[in-house]
Amino acid sequence: MVARDPHRFINELDDDALARLVARLESRARDAVFARLLEKYISALPLATAPRILDVGTGTGVVLRTIARREDFAGQAVGVDQCPTFVETANGFARDEGLGGRVEFRVGDAHKLDFPAASFDIVIAHTLISHVTAPLAVLGEMARVVKPGGIVVVFDGDYASLTYAFADHDFGHQMDMALANATFNNPRIMRDLPRLLPELGLKFVGGWGDAVAEIGQGSYFKSFAETYVPYVKRSGAFPEQSIDIWFDTQLRAMMNGTFFATCNYYTYVTRRA
Ligand SMILES: C[S@@+](CC[C@H](N)C(=O)[O-])C[C@H]1O[C@@H](n2cnc3c(N)ncnc32)[C@H](O)[C@@H]1O
């Protein structure tokens, strides 16, 4: 299957598709499980002594709004995204919350960051690296623009671990792989990074994993399936009818309280030599 990662090719999407992705990013940020994973690494960062923070692939600005709301952050943060609609939305949300003085969002390509070397204390990529065209080039740019001794954080899912329960295990597994492969350009990148990051001069100071699991009710994985099943359909991997049966079964399980889905997410905190 050829991945047609919507976040990679975001500037080819129409306004309706963009609006759905904006809604998905914002609903994911409000999801208690996902919000906890963000909070977990943000609260471990030295925000009080980090005047300049960069968030690459910032989307609607969820990460920087969360940082800017914190009392221990007194610096300036910049978010970069390739999608002008997301950047405009992110600036609007920040202004609406009265955070505009501390965060700013700009259009840019993560593969070629428009900042001088060593200009940030902390550089973050929150669910970016699984989507980009060339992950090592992006990480190389993040390593370039962070100051020596500064921190680079990479957070993302290992989407080869994405699993929805389905009684026909073979088809269920194929559907899991199709969801991962149709949606993410680099579904397995997080398992490669412990080997690759040190080669970029980024030394591990912390790394941990979290299983995002929903049992009985579905919220995070409901929105995930609603957003990405259309991309599996468009890939032509399976007859539409089989995909509809899979999707209806998931929705019924959520209504019956018998739902099960899970995926592993990893956080890597590194320091530039
Ligand atoms: C899954 S979203 C994550 C957004 C945000 N970090 C969050 O967690 O809410 C991935 C984002 O990466 C952006 N992106 C993908 N490739 C990019 C690139 N080459 N340069 C800049 N942004 C990119 C997309 O436009 C999208 O906003």
The ligand as an SDF file (V2000), in Angstrom:
LIG
                    3D

 27 29  0  0  0  0  0  0  0  0999 V2000
   -0.2450   14.9350   13.5470 C   0  0  0  0  0  0  0  0  0  0  0  0
    0.0200   16.6130   13.2760 S   0  0  0  0  0  0  0  0  0  0  0  0
    0.6690   17.1080   14.8600 C   0  0  0  0  0  0  0  0  0  0  0  0
    0.4090   18.5510   15.1780 C   0  0  0  0  0  0  0  0  0  0  0  0
    0.7980   18.9740   16.5930 C   0  0  0  0  0  0  0  0  0  0  0  0
    2.2060   18.7600   16.8490 N   0  0  0  0  0  0  0  0  0  0  0  0
   -0.0420   18.2490   17.6080 C   0  0  0  0  0  0  0  0  0  0  0  0
    0.4400   17.2870   18.2010 O   0  0  0  0  0  0  0  0  0  0  0  0
   -1.2090   18.6400   17.7910 O   0  0  0  0  0  0  0  0  0  0  0  0
    1.4470   16.6810   12.2300 C   0  0  0  0  0  0  0  0  0  0  0  0
    1.7750   18.0950   11.7770 C   0  0  0  0  0  0  0  0  0  0  0  0
    3.0240   18.1030   11.1200 O   0  0  0  0  0  0  0  0  0  0  0  0
    2.9590   19.0100   10.0470 C   0  0  0  0  0  0  0  0  0  0  0  0
    4.0060   18.6750    9.0860 N   0  0  0  0  0  0  0  0  0  0  0  0
    4.1580   17.5310    8.3830 C   0  0  0  0  0  0  0  0  0  0  0  0
    5.2480   17.6020    7.5920 N   0  0  0  0  0  0  0  0  0  0  0  0
    5.8090   18.8290    7.8270 C   0  0  0  0  0  0  0  0  0  0  0  0
    6.9490   19.5070    7.3190 C   0  0  0  0  0  0  0  0  0  0  0  0
    7.7370   18.9320    6.4060 N   0  0  0  0  0  0  0  0  0  0  0  0
    7.2260   20.7390    7.7790 N   0  0  0  0  0  0  0  0  0  0  0  0
    6.4300   21.3490    8.7030 C   0  0  0  0  0  0  0  0  0  0  0  0
    5.3250   20.7560    9.2110 N   0  0  0  0  0  0  0  0  0  0  0  0
    5.0110   19.5150    8.7850 C   0  0  0  0  0  0  0  0  0  0  0  0
    1.5570   18.8600    9.5030 C   0  0  0  0  0  0  0  0  0  0  0  0
    1.1820   19.9650    8.7130 O   0  0  0  0  0  0  0  0  0  0  0  0
    0.7650   18.6960   10.8030 C   0  0  0  0  0  0  0  0  0  0  0  0
    0.3390   19.9270   11.2930 O   0  0  0  0  0  0  0  0  0  0  0  0
  1  2  1  0
  2  3  1  0
  2 10  1  0
  3  4  1  0
  4  5  1  0
  5  6  1  0
  5  7  1  0
  7  8  2  0
  7  9  1  0
 10 11  1  0
 11 12  1  0
 11 26  1  0
 12 13  1  0
 13 14  1  0
 13 24  1  0
 14 15  1  0
 14 23  1  0
 15 16  2  0
 16 17  1  0
 17 18  1  0
 17 23  2  0
 18 19  1  0
 18 20  2  0
 20 21  1  0
 21 22  2  0
 22 23  1  0
 24 25  1  0
 24 26  1  0
 26 27  1  0
M  CHG  2   2   1   9  -1
M  END
$$$$
